[in-house]
Amino acid sequence: ATLCSRAIAYGSEAGFASNACLFGEKGQGQTIFVPASRSSDQHEQLLSVMSRMLVHFEISFQTFIDNFEISGADILILSAYESEGIRRRMREIELMGNSINLVVIDKQPEKEVNA
């Protein structure tokens, strides 16, 4: 939430996507996607979605990223793990005209993997 808030405060576009779902939608296969925008209500929309997010795996992260289609964006992935499948898909997403970085959240801070 802080990253998105700061991006919007500095006039950049910000969006959010997750393989989790919103409360009340568990088991329906619906994941979260708020397209990047710098509109006046984007900050409120992002915080609203994040506050209603049920943190669980609605679909696997690999399935989520395999179905992720976007171009011309700066993408930051926060994940508890990395795999060859994630790195492969990151390279494909980069070829679609995106900048993409993976930050693995674990016991060792600052671990970052580029495509």
Secondary structure, DSSP 8 states (H G I E B T S, - for coil): -HHHHHHHHTT--EEEEESSEETT-TTTT--EEEEEE--TTHHHHHHHHHHTEE-S-SS-HHHHHHT----S-EEEEEES---HHHHHHHHHHHHTT-EEEEEE-SSSTT-EEE-
